[in-house]
């Protein structure tokens, strides 16, 4: 019986690591082409003006509410002026995105999904999301490839 209780506690602890929210301790690394990287906390991002929209995605069921920082604001606030931006995920997946796409097409760095912080299992703590339902051109392989989840770093490239 004691073994079963220990096993149960261990399993709950391990599951908790994957189901726990991103918590306000999450950090994002921002890099400019000509400077040292800056680490920005979840708290700091959440203090910036937020953008919200509702959209469906290929990875979720139905319409979802996303809240986060508009990419134009994020890039301007941290003086990232590169023509191309590398978005990197926790699993080291990365994609190069034209800065003009991030600035002009309504992309946000989402930190909330349906009013809750996202766990890593839920594609958090940060997810690059476009308003997919707003324009059919966002519903393409190109924009889906740009939509990195579990974002850990944003770097300006030239």
C-alpha positions, 0 to 999 in steps of 0.5 A: 500500500505504501508503494502504491501511494508513493507511485501515485504521488510520483506520477502526479508530480510528473504529470504536474510538470506538463500540465502546470501553467507557464507561470509568471516565471517564463522568460523570453530571449530577444536578440538584436543583430548588433547587440547583446540579447535581452531576457524579458519576463512574462510579467514585463510582457504582460504589462505591455499593451495587449492585443486580443482576438478570436480565431481558429487554428489547425492545432485547436478545436473551434474558435479560441481567444488569444491575448498577447503583445502585438509583434510591431509593438514588441519589435519597436519596444526592443529596437529590433529593426532587422529585415528578418526575424528568427523565431525559436522554440523550446525544441530548437525548431526555428523559422525565419519570418520577414519582419514586415509580416510580423509588423503588418499582418496582425501577429501577436506573441500570445501568452494567454489562451482563453484567458489562461496562461499556456503550459508547455503542453498547451503550446506555451509559454509563448505562441506566435499566432496570426488572426487566421480567420481574418484573411484566407492568405493566413490559412496557408502552409507558409503562415502555419509554419510561421506560427511557432509555439513554445517560443523561447527566443526572437532574434533579429537577422539581416 
